[in-house]
Amino acid sequence: MDTKELLKKVRKIEIKTRRLSDHIFGGEYHSTFKGRGMTFSEVRQYQFGDDVRNIDWNVTARYNEPYIKVFEEERELTMMLMVDVSGSELFGTEQQFKNEVVTEIAATLAFSATQNNDKIGLILFSDEIELFIPPKKGRSHVLRIIRELIEFQPKSRQTNVVEALKFLTNVMKKKAIVFMLSDFIADDYKQTLKIVCGKHDVTGIRVYDQREEEIPNIGMVQMQDEETGELMLVNTQSKTVRRNYSKFYHDKVDYFRDSFTKSGAGTIDCRVDESYVKKLLGYFKRRA
């Protein structure tokens, strides 16, 4: 992809997702993810209806009329976007590939955080850590994240959720808001996830295509595993083949939901042909 085309794609995503974050998600994000507490801002004269518990008695005695302390939310938070860039994300039978939807969701979340003056960081992972961008503030930083999401070429096509979670624990010493975006066709990460959730506020966003859920009956088909590159001839007329695949897929989905729920993390299921706007908004409102 040349620079001109890349900048055009970045700009298109910025226009769409920034509008969403400005008009829809900014307030919902702020309500859902609170700051660490309240910090003193100023002293002003008491007004009818003010909480008498906030009266500053020293200033009141000095001026012989009531004054109260004003507090503001200590707002600054850190958001970490953890994005699966393995081969299975390059799948799509509808209008968009999974990785394109993931990029839009990540950009919307990043601009929502920026609107609230929070820091945003990025971890791209496969079965290894492909890229780490430390948390920073600002529009230019978010645009860099979007550029990486669009054009990054991973070294590996496989997935290891555990390695990604361990890396997060090592680099993020303070509590962060973590959004992990993947299809979660993986297993054996429950224990590591539980440890991460003890420190961070974690949400798993499962992005999937409806064609992944079942194999259609269309005869003999050559298929390729996007993560291993293995080619195989599959008899889709076989009920046993279709049943085994369906069980394999839904076992992975059940493991995702069970692991995240029991670890105290949130979950969002987002099909590529559905509105991720409604899914995110519904999630924020439930949590607020």
C-alpha positions as CSV (number, residue, x, y, z in Angstrom):
1,M,0.0,0.0,0.0
2,D,1.5,3.3,-1.0
3,T,1.6,6.4,1.3
4,K,-1.2,8.2,-0.5
5,E,-3.6,5.3,-0.3
6,L,-2.7,4.7,3.4
7,L,-3.3,8.3,4.4
8,K,-6.6,8.2,2.5
9,K,-7.7,5.1,4.5
10,V,-6.6,6.6,7.8
11,R,-8.5,9.8,7.1
12,K,-11.6,7.8,6.1
13,I,-11.5,5.8,9.4
14,E,-10.8,9.0,11.4
15,I,-13.8,10.8,10.0
16,K,-16.2,7.9,10.6
17,T,-14.9,6.9,14.0
18,R,-14.2,10.3,15.4
19,R,-17.8,11.4,14.6
20,L,-19.0,8.3,16.6
21,S,-16.8,9.1,19.5
22,D,-17.7,12.8,19.6
23,H,-21.5,12.4,19.3
24,I,-22.2,9.0,20.8
25,F,-19.5,7.3,22.8
26,G,-17.7,10.2,24.5
27,G,-20.2,10.6,27.3
28,E,-21.0,6.9,27.6
29,Y,-17.3,6.1,27.9
30,H,-16.8,8.8,30.6
31,S,-19.8,7.4,32.6
32,T,-18.6,3.8,32.3
33,F,-15.0,4.2,33.2
34,K,-14.5,6.4,36.2
35,G,-11.3,8.1,37.3
36,R,-9.3,7.0,40.4
37,G,-11.2,9.4,42.8
38,M,-11.8,13.0,43.6
39,T,-9.2,15.7,43.8
40,F,-9.5,19.2,45.4
41,S,-10.1,22.0,42.9
42,E,-11.0,25.3,44.6
43,V,-13.0,27.0,47.4
44,R,-16.1,29.1,46.6
45,Q,-19.0,30.7,48.5
46,Y,-21.7,28.4,49.8
47,Q,-24.8,28.4,47.7
48,F,-28.3,27.1,48.6
49,G,-28.4,23.3,48.0
50,D,-24.7,22.7,48.4
51,D,-23.7,19.7,50.6
52,V,-22.9,21.1,54.0
53,R,-20.3,18.3,54.5
54,N,-18.1,20.1,52.0
55,I,-18.0,23.3,54.0
56,D,-14.4,24.5,54.6
57,W,-14.6,25.6,58.2
58,N,-11.2,27.4,58.2
59,V,-12.0,29.6,55.3
60,T,-15.6,30.1,56.7
61,A,-14.2,31.4,60.0
62,R,-11.7,33.7,58.3
63,Y,-14.3,35.5,56.1
64,N,-17.3,35.1,58.5
65,E,-19.5,33.5,55.8
66,P,-19.8,29.9,54.6
67,Y,-17.4,28.6,51.9
68,I,-17.3,25.1,50.5
69,K,-14.5,22.9,49.0
70,V,-15.1,22.0,45.3
71,F,-13.8,18.7,44.1
72,E,-13.2,17.3,40.6
73,E,-12.9,13.7,39.4
74,E,-9.3,12.6,39.0
75,R,-9.9,11.6,35.5
76,E,-6.8,10.5,33.8
77,L,-6.9,6.8,32.8
78,T,-5.0,4.5,30.5
79,M,-6.6,2.5,27.8
80,M,-4.8,-0.5,26.2
81,L,-6.0,-1.9,22.9
82,M,-4.9,-5.5,22.4
83,V,-5.5,-6.6,18.9
84,D,-5.2,-10.1,17.4
85,V,-3.4,-9.8,14.0
86,S,-3.2,-13.6,13.3
87,G,-4.2,-15.1,10.0
88,S,-7.8,-15.9,11.0
89,E,-8.6,-12.1,11.2
90,L,-8.2,-11.9,7.4
91,F,-11.5,-13.7,6.9
92,G,-14.7,-12.2,5.6
93,T,-17.7,-13.1,3.5
94,E,-19.8,-10.0,4.0
95,Q,-18.9,-6.4,3.2
96,Q,-15.8,-6.3,5.4
97,F,-13.1,-8.5,6.7
98,K,-12.8,-9.1,10.4
99,N,-9.6,-7.1,10.7
100,E,-11.3,-4.1,9.1
101,V,-14.1,-4.1,11.6
102,V,-11.6,-4.5,14.4
103,T,-9.7,-1.4,13.2
104,E,-12.9,0.7,13.2
105,I,-13.9,-0.5,16.7
106,A,-10.4,0.2,18.0
107,A,-10.3,3.6,16.4
108,T,-13.7,4.5,17.9
109,L,-12.6,3.4,21.4
110,A,-9.3,5.3,21.0
111,F,-11.0,8.6,20.0
112,S,-13.5,8.2,22.9
113,A,-10.5,7.9,25.3
114,T,-8.8,10.9,23.7
115,Q,-12.0,13.0,24.1
116,N,-11.7,12.3,27.9
117,N,-8.0,13.1,27.9
118,D,-6.9,9.5,28.6
119,K,-3.8,7.8,27.3
120,I,-4.1,5.1,24.7
121,G,-1.6,2.2,24.0
122,L,-1.6,-0.6,21.5
123,I,-0.4,-4.2,21.6
124,L,-0.6,-6.2,18.3
125,F,-0.2,-9.9,18.9
126,S,-0.2,-13.2,17.1
127,D,1.5,-16.1,18.9
128,E,4.1,-13.5,19.8
129,I,4.1,-9.8,20.5
130,E,4.2,-8.2,17.1
131,L,4.1,-4.5,18.1
132,F,3.9,-2.5,21.3
133,I,3.1,1.2,21.3
134,P,3.3,2.7,24.8
135,P,0.3,4.8,26.0
136,K,0.3,8.4,25.1
137,K,-2.3,11.2,24.6
138,G,-3.4,13.1,21.5
139,R,-4.9,12.9,18.1
140,S,-1.6,12.3,16.3
141,H,-0.9,9.3,18.6
142,V,-4.3,7.8,17.8
143,L,-3.7,8.3,14.0
144,R,-0.4,6.4,14.4
145,I,-2.3,3.6,16.0
146,I,-4.8,3.5,13.2
147,R,-2.0,3.5,10.6
148,E,-0.4,0.5,12.3
149,L,-3.8,-1.3,12.4
150,I,-4.3,-0.8,8.7
151,E,-0.8,-1.6,7.3
152,F,1.0,-3.7,9.8
153,Q,2.3,-7.0,8.5
154,P,2.7,-9.6,11.2
155,K,5.6,-12.0,11.3
156,S,3.4,-14.9,12.4
157,R,-0.1,-16.0,11.4
158,Q,-0.9,-18.1,14.5
159,T,-2.5,-17.0,17.9
160,N,-1.4,-17.2,21.5
161,V,-3.7,-15.2,23.8
162,V,-1.7,-16.2,26.9
163,E,1.5,-14.6,25.6
164,A,-0.4,-11.4,24.9
165,L,-1.9,-11.3,28.4
166,K,1.5,-12.0,30.1
167,F,3.1,-9.2,28.1
168,L,0.3,-6.8,29.2
169,T,1.0,-7.7,32.9
170,N,4.7,-7.0,32.4
171,V,4.4,-3.6,30.7
172,M,1.4,-2.2,32.6
173,K,2.1,-1.8,36.3
174,K,-0.8,0.5,37.0
175,K,-4.5,-0.3,36.4
176,A,-5.6,0.1,32.8
177,I,-8.8,-0.2,30.8
178,V,-8.1,-3.1,28.5
179,F,-10.0,-4.0,25.3
180,M,-8.9,-7.3,23.7
181,L,-10.2,-7.7,20.1
182,S,-10.0,-11.1,18.5
183,D,-12.1,-14.0,17.2
184,F,-10.9,-15.9,20.2
185,I,-10.4,-19.2,18.3
186,A,-8.0,-20.2,21.1
187,D,-8.0,-21.9,24.4
188,D,-6.1,-22.5,27.7
189,Y,-6.0,-18.8,28.6
190,K,-8.5,-18.8,31.5
191,Q,-6.0,-18.8,34.4
192,T,-3.8,-16.1,32.9
193,L,-6.9,-14.0,32.2
194,K,-8.0,-14.3,35.8
195,I,-4.7,-12.9,37.0
196,V,-4.9,-10.0,34.5
197,C,-8.5,-9.2,35.6
198,G,-7.4,-9.0,39.2
199,K,-5.4,-5.8,38.2
200,H,-7.0,-4.4,35.1
201,D,-10.5,-3.6,33.8
202,V,-10.8,-6.1,30.9
203,T,-13.3,-6.4,28.1
204,G,-13.1,-9.1,25.3
205,I,-14.6,-8.1,22.0
206,R,-15.2,-11.1,19.8
207,V,-15.4,-10.2,16.2
208,Y,-16.6,-13.0,13.9
209,D,-18.2,-13.8,10.5
210,Q,-21.5,-15.7,10.4
211,R,-19.9,-18.1,7.8
212,E,-17.5,-19.3,10.5
213,E,-20.2,-20.7,12.6
214,E,-21.2,-23.6,10.3
215,I,-19.8,-25.3,7.1
216,P,-22.4,-25.2,4.3
217,N,-23.2,-28.4,2.4
218,I,-21.5,-27.6,-1.0
219,G,-19.6,-30.8,-1.8
220,M,-15.9,-31.4,-2.0
221,V,-14.0,-28.1,-1.2
222,Q,-10.3,-27.2,-0.9
223,M,-9.8,-25.2,2.3
224,Q,-6.8,-23.5,3.8
225,D,-6.1,-22.9,7.5
226,E,-5.2,-19.2,7.6
227,E,-3.0,-19.6,10.6
228,T,-1.0,-22.7,9.6
229,G,-1.2,-22.4,5.8
230,E,-2.3,-26.0,5.6
231,L,-4.4,-27.0,2.6
232,M,-7.0,-29.7,2.9
233,L,-9.8,-31.3,0.8
234,V,-13.0,-31.3,2.8
235,N,-16.2,-33.2,2.1
236,T,-18.8,-30.7,3.2
237,Q,-21.6,-33.2,2.3
238,S,-20.6,-35.3,5.3
239,K,-22.9,-34.6,8.3
240,T,-20.1,-35.8,10.6
241,V,-17.6,-33.3,9.2
242,R,-20.2,-30.4,9.6
243,R,-21.2,-31.6,13.1
244,N,-17.5,-31.9,14.2
245,Y,-16.7,-28.4,12.9
246,S,-19.7,-26.9,14.5
247,K,-18.8,-28.4,17.8
248,F,-15.2,-27.3,17.6
249,Y,-16.3,-23.7,16.8
250,H,-19.0,-23.4,19.4
251,D,-16.7,-25.0,22.1
252,K,-14.3,-22.1,21.5
253,V,-17.1,-19.5,21.8
254,D,-18.3,-21.1,25.0
255,Y,-14.8,-21.1,26.4
256,F,-14.4,-17.4,25.6
257,R,-17.6,-16.5,27.3
258,D,-17.0,-18.7,30.3
259,S,-13.4,-17.6,30.8
260,F,-14.1,-13.9,30.6
261,T,-17.3,-14.0,32.7
262,K,-15.8,-16.1,35.5
263,S,-12.7,-13.8,35.5
264,G,-14.9,-10.8,36.1
265,A,-14.3,-9.4,32.6
266,G,-16.8,-8.0,30.2
267,T,-17.7,-9.5,26.8
268,I,-19.1,-8.2,23.5
269,D,-20.0,-10.4,20.5
270,C,-19.8,-8.5,17.3
271,R,-20.7,-10.1,13.9
272,V,-19.1,-8.2,11.0
273,D,-22.5,-7.6,9.3
274,E,-24.0,-6.2,12.5
275,S,-23.7,-2.6,13.9
276,Y,-20.7,-2.5,16.3
277,V,-22.1,1.0,17.3
278,K,-25.2,-0.6,18.9
279,K,-23.1,-3.4,20.5
280,L,-20.6,-0.9,22.1
281,L,-23.3,1.5,23.2
282,G,-25.4,-1.3,24.8
283,Y,-22.3,-2.5,26.7
284,F,-21.4,1.0,28.0
285,K,-25.0,1.6,29.1
286,R,-25.2,-1.7,30.9
287,R,-21.9,-1.0,32.8
288,A,-22.5,2.7,33.6
